[in-house]
Amino acid sequence: MELTDRKKRILKIVVEEYVAAAEPVGSKAIAQRMPGKISSATIRNELADLTEMGYLEQPHTSAGRVPSPAGYRFYIDELMQDYRMSRDETQKLSKAMDNRLQEFDKAIAQVGQLISGLTNLPAYAVATKSRAVTIQHFELIQTAPHNFILVLLTSTEAVRNKLIKLPVEVDAQDLKSLTAVLNASLTDLSAQEITPQLLGKIQKNAGSAASLVSVIVDYTVSLLAEEQKNNVYVTGQTKLLGQPEYQDLTKAQEVLGALDEDTLSNLPARLDPDSPVQILVGPENVAQELKDTSVVVTRFDIGDGMQGMIGVVGPQRMDYAQITARLSYFAEGL
């Protein structure tokens, strides 16, 4: 059965009223928003049809209707109007983006915190890297006769360091010479490009410091592999507890338990690359624990290989138009 214009309007009213009040919507509330005069009996018949078609659900026999996942999907695809952000909202977002953020990973974590605060929902941010991470510079700093600090500057402008303790004394001049060899041989290489053959060549050129090479290269390879992973930042999880749908602590714990790196890092593979913002409603989500929630997510690209995704997780009863507008504005501003 195809939806008539009247059925579409009633479905739109039910979704918007339920989002606003978190209470089942009855025929009286619908009649107040319908144009012209329409009887309660007619509205009840239309509600019954929409329920039979799977767009609405009736929690109790005498209660009003609430949207089903299919109802939310139809609303998002066909009925939702663009949300126009206020000047205060745009100024707040713009001000947050004006702050110079020095390190990509820290910037992404702050993005998640800001989005969570703006939407009052749990937010997550995924930092992806479009090209291989490499080491830009090595520095070996002696701190004691048996110790030195290995300092690495990555292509993402992150600085990592490791204290290396040795069973024998190390000569400062050897460290200086080895630093030169490492910067000449190991910079601008991905983890996959650091081969056993290259390791042997570096050891040969390192002279009396050859015994230190394997320790340094092992740490470098493990660091590059770790830096290449998608980093997932989740914030504002407890905001779910303020939503009526999650007053049941057992239900809340199931959802909160699914808001982890493994679950959320799988979302990029499900997104349409041609869609700036995507909404996953209820059963469309990747985890069984998220089947009663919705996810709104968008991509961003800052340039210089700094890409990622930002999204929010909440009940199916969320203001999709408002959240979509805020995420879109933020992603474009980045």
C-alpha positions as CSV (number, residue, x, y, z in Angstrom):
1,M,0.0,0.0,0.0
2,E,1.4,3.4,-1.0
3,L,1.4,6.2,1.5
4,T,-1.1,9.0,0.7
5,D,-0.3,12.6,1.5
6,R,-2.5,12.4,4.6
7,K,-0.7,9.3,5.9
8,K,2.7,11.0,5.3
9,R,1.6,14.1,7.2
10,I,0.3,12.0,10.1
11,L,3.5,9.9,10.2
12,K,5.6,13.2,10.2
13,I,3.5,14.5,13.1
14,V,3.9,11.3,15.1
15,V,7.7,11.2,14.6
16,E,8.2,14.9,15.6
17,E,5.8,14.8,18.6
18,Y,7.4,11.6,19.9
19,V,10.9,13.0,19.5
20,A,9.9,16.1,21.4
21,A,8.0,14.5,24.3
22,A,9.1,10.8,24.4
23,E,5.4,9.9,24.9
24,P,3.1,7.8,22.5
25,V,1.2,10.2,20.2
26,G,-2.6,10.0,20.2
27,S,-5.3,11.2,17.7
28,K,-6.0,14.3,19.7
29,A,-2.5,15.7,19.4
30,I,-2.4,14.8,15.7
31,A,-5.7,16.5,15.0
32,Q,-4.4,19.8,16.5
33,R,-1.6,19.9,13.9
34,M,-3.6,18.7,10.9
35,P,-4.8,21.3,8.4
36,G,-8.5,21.7,8.1
37,K,-11.1,19.7,10.0
38,I,-10.5,15.9,10.3
39,S,-12.3,13.6,12.7
40,S,-10.6,11.6,15.4
41,A,-12.1,8.5,13.9
42,T,-10.5,9.2,10.5
43,I,-7.1,9.8,12.2
44,R,-7.5,6.5,14.2
45,N,-8.1,4.6,10.9
46,E,-5.0,6.2,9.3
47,L,-3.0,5.3,12.4
48,A,-4.2,1.7,12.2
49,D,-3.2,1.5,8.5
50,L,0.3,3.0,9.3
51,T,0.7,0.4,12.1
52,E,-0.3,-2.4,9.8
53,M,2.1,-1.2,7.2
54,G,4.9,-1.3,9.8
55,Y,5.6,2.4,10.1
56,L,4.1,2.8,13.6
57,E,4.0,0.7,16.7
58,Q,1.4,0.7,19.6
59,P,3.1,0.0,22.9
60,H,-0.2,-0.7,24.7
61,T,-3.7,-1.3,23.5
62,S,-5.1,2.0,24.8
63,A,-2.0,4.1,24.1
64,G,-1.0,6.2,21.2
65,R,1.5,5.3,18.5
66,V,5.3,5.5,18.3
67,P,7.4,5.3,15.2
68,S,9.0,2.0,14.2
69,P,12.5,1.8,12.7
70,A,10.8,1.7,9.3
71,G,8.8,4.8,10.2
72,Y,12.0,6.7,11.2
73,R,13.7,5.6,8.0
74,F,10.8,6.8,5.8
75,Y,10.7,10.1,7.8
76,I,14.5,10.6,7.3
77,D,14.4,9.7,3.6
78,E,11.2,11.4,2.5
79,L,9.7,13.8,5.2
80,M,12.5,15.4,7.2
81,Q,13.0,19.1,6.5
82,D,16.4,20.8,6.7
83,Y,17.2,22.3,10.1
84,R,18.3,25.9,10.1
85,M,20.9,26.5,12.8
86,S,20.6,29.7,14.9
87,R,23.3,32.3,14.9
88,D,24.3,31.3,18.4
89,E,24.8,27.7,17.3
90,T,27.0,28.6,14.3
91,Q,29.0,31.1,16.4
92,K,29.6,28.5,19.1
93,L,30.8,25.9,16.5
94,S,32.9,28.4,14.6
95,K,34.6,29.6,17.8
96,A,35.5,26.1,18.7
97,M,37.1,25.5,15.3
98,D,39.1,28.7,15.5
99,N,41.3,27.3,18.2
100,R,44.6,26.1,16.7
101,L,44.9,22.4,17.5
102,Q,48.5,21.2,17.5
103,E,48.3,17.4,17.3
104,F,45.8,15.5,15.1
105,D,44.9,12.9,17.7
106,K,44.3,15.5,20.4
107,A,42.2,17.5,17.9
108,I,40.0,14.5,17.2
109,A,39.4,13.8,20.9
110,Q,38.3,17.5,21.3
111,V,36.0,17.2,18.3
112,G,34.1,14.3,20.1
113,Q,33.8,16.2,23.3
114,L,32.4,19.3,21.5
115,I,29.8,17.3,19.5
116,S,28.7,15.5,22.7
117,G,28.2,18.8,24.4
118,L,26.2,20.3,21.5
119,T,23.9,17.3,21.1
120,N,23.7,16.0,24.7
121,L,24.4,12.5,23.4
122,P,27.4,10.2,23.4
123,A,29.7,11.1,20.5
124,Y,32.6,9.4,18.9
125,A,35.3,10.4,16.6
126,V,37.5,8.2,14.4
127,A,40.9,9.4,13.2
128,T,41.9,7.7,9.9
129,K,45.1,8.2,8.0
130,S,45.0,8.3,4.2
131,R,48.7,7.6,3.8
132,A,51.3,5.6,5.6
133,V,52.8,7.1,8.8
134,T,56.6,7.4,8.7
135,I,59.3,8.7,10.9
136,Q,60.6,12.2,10.0
137,H,63.4,12.5,12.5
138,F,65.4,10.4,15.0
139,E,67.2,11.7,18.1
140,L,69.3,9.7,20.6
141,I,69.9,11.5,23.9
142,Q,72.2,10.0,26.5
143,T,70.9,10.3,30.1
144,A,73.3,8.1,31.9
145,P,76.3,5.8,31.0
146,H,74.0,2.8,30.5
147,N,70.8,4.7,29.3
148,F,69.6,6.8,26.5
149,I,66.3,8.2,25.2
150,L,65.1,7.4,21.7
151,V,63.0,10.3,20.4
152,L,60.9,9.9,17.2
153,L,59.0,12.6,15.3
154,T,56.3,11.1,13.1
155,S,54.8,12.4,9.8
156,T,51.6,13.2,11.8
157,E,53.7,15.6,13.9
158,A,53.5,13.4,17.0
159,V,56.5,13.1,19.2
160,R,57.2,9.7,20.8
161,N,60.0,8.7,23.1
162,K,61.3,5.6,24.8
163,L,63.9,5.2,27.6
164,I,66.4,2.4,26.6
165,K,68.5,0.8,29.3
166,L,71.6,-1.2,28.4
167,P,73.7,-3.8,30.3
168,V,76.9,-2.0,29.1
169,E,78.0,1.6,28.9
170,V,77.2,3.5,25.7
171,D,79.5,6.1,24.2
172,A,78.0,9.6,23.4
173,Q,79.9,9.8,20.1
174,D,78.5,6.4,19.1
175,L,74.9,7.7,19.8
176,K,75.7,10.8,17.7
177,S,77.0,8.7,14.8
178,L,74.0,6.3,15.0
179,T,71.6,9.2,15.0
180,A,73.0,10.3,11.7
181,V,72.8,6.8,10.2
182,L,69.1,6.4,11.3
183,N,68.1,9.8,9.8
184,A,69.8,8.9,6.6
185,S,68.4,5.4,6.3
186,L,65.0,5.1,8.2
187,T,63.2,8.3,7.6
188,D,60.1,8.5,5.3
189,L,59.7,4.7,5.3
190,S,56.5,2.9,6.3
191,A,56.6,-0.1,8.6
192,Q,56.3,-2.4,5.6
193,E,59.4,-0.8,3.9
194,I,61.7,-1.6,6.9
195,T,63.0,-5.0,5.8
196,P,65.6,-7.4,7.2
197,Q,67.9,-6.4,4.4
198,L,67.7,-2.8,5.4
199,L,68.3,-3.7,9.0
200,G,71.5,-5.5,8.0
201,K,72.7,-2.5,6.0
202,I,72.1,-0.1,8.9
203,Q,73.9,-2.4,11.4
204,K,76.9,-2.5,9.0
205,N,77.0,1.3,8.8
206,A,76.5,1.8,12.6
207,G,80.0,0.5,13.4
208,S,80.5,0.1,17.2
209,A,76.9,1.0,17.8
210,A,75.6,-1.9,15.7
211,S,74.2,-3.8,18.7
212,L,71.7,-0.9,19.4
213,V,70.2,-1.0,15.9
214,S,67.8,-4.0,16.4
215,V,66.3,-2.5,19.6
216,I,65.7,0.8,17.9
217,V,64.3,-0.7,14.7
218,D,62.0,-3.1,16.6
219,Y,60.5,-0.1,18.5
220,T,60.2,2.0,15.4
221,V,58.3,-0.7,13.5
222,S,55.9,-1.4,16.4
223,L,55.3,2.3,16.8
224,L,54.6,2.9,13.1
225,A,52.1,-0.1,13.1
226,E,50.4,1.4,16.1
227,E,50.3,4.9,14.7
228,Q,48.7,3.6,11.4
229,K,45.7,2.2,13.2
230,N,42.4,4.1,13.3
231,N,42.1,5.8,16.6
232,V,38.6,5.9,18.1
233,Y,37.6,8.4,20.8
234,V,34.3,8.0,22.7
235,T,32.9,10.6,25.0
236,G,29.7,11.5,26.8
237,Q,28.5,7.9,27.3
238,T,26.7,8.8,30.6
239,K,24.5,11.3,28.7
240,L,22.4,8.3,27.6
241,L,21.2,7.8,31.2
242,G,19.3,11.1,30.9
243,Q,17.2,9.8,28.0
244,P,13.8,8.2,29.0
245,E,14.6,5.1,26.9
246,Y,17.5,4.2,29.1
247,Q,16.0,4.5,32.6
248,D,16.2,0.7,32.6
249,L,19.8,0.2,33.8
250,T,20.0,-3.2,32.2
251,K,19.1,-1.8,28.8
252,A,21.5,1.1,29.4
253,Q,24.4,-1.2,30.3
254,E,23.9,-3.2,27.1
255,V,24.2,-0.1,25.0
256,L,27.0,1.5,27.0
257,G,29.0,-1.8,26.7
258,A,28.7,-1.6,22.9
259,L,30.1,1.9,22.7
260,D,33.7,0.7,22.4
261,E,36.5,1.0,19.9
262,D,35.9,-2.4,18.3
263,T,32.2,-1.7,17.5
264,L,32.5,2.0,16.5
265,S,35.6,1.4,14.4
266,N,33.6,-0.9,12.2
267,L,31.2,1.8,11.2
268,P,33.3,3.4,8.4
269,A,33.1,0.3,6.3
270,R,29.3,0.6,6.3
271,L,29.1,4.2,5.1
272,D,28.2,5.3,1.6
273,P,31.3,7.2,0.4
274,D,29.0,9.5,-1.7
275,S,26.9,10.6,1.2
276,P,28.2,13.4,3.4
277,V,26.0,12.4,6.4
278,Q,24.6,8.9,7.0
279,I,22.0,7.8,9.5
280,L,21.8,4.2,10.7
281,V,18.5,3.5,12.4
282,G,17.9,0.7,14.8
283,P,18.5,-2.7,13.2
284,E,20.7,-1.1,10.5
285,N,23.5,-0.8,13.1
286,V,26.4,-3.2,13.2
287,A,26.0,-4.5,16.8
288,Q,23.0,-6.3,18.3
289,E,23.4,-4.2,21.4
290,L,22.7,-1.1,19.2
291,K,19.6,-2.4,17.5
292,D,17.4,0.1,19.5
293,T,19.6,3.1,18.9
294,S,20.4,5.3,16.0
295,V,23.8,6.6,14.8
296,V,24.3,9.8,12.8
297,V,27.8,10.1,11.3
298,T,29.7,12.3,8.9
299,R,33.1,12.3,7.3
300,F,35.6,15.1,7.5
301,D,38.9,15.9,5.7
302,I,41.2,18.5,7.2
303,G,43.9,17.9,4.5
304,D,47.5,16.7,4.8
305,G,46.2,13.2,5.3
306,M,44.1,14.1,8.3
307,Q,40.7,12.5,7.8
308,G,38.1,10.9,10.0
309,M,34.5,10.6,11.0
310,I,32.4,12.2,13.7
311,G,29.1,10.8,14.9
312,V,26.6,10.6,17.7
313,V,24.8,7.6,19.2
314,G,21.4,7.9,20.8
315,P,17.8,6.6,21.0
316,Q,15.9,6.2,17.8
317,R,13.8,9.1,19.1
318,M,16.3,11.8,18.2
319,D,16.1,15.1,16.4
320,Y,17.7,13.9,13.1
321,A,17.4,17.2,11.3
322,Q,19.1,19.2,14.0
323,I,21.9,16.7,14.6
324,T,22.5,16.3,10.9
325,A,22.8,20.0,10.4
326,R,25.2,20.4,13.3
327,L,27.4,17.6,12.2
328,S,27.4,18.8,8.6
329,Y,28.4,22.3,9.6
330,F,31.1,21.1,11.8
331,A,32.6,18.7,9.2
332,E,32.5,21.5,6.5
333,G,34.1,23.9,9.0
334,L,37.0,21.5,9.7
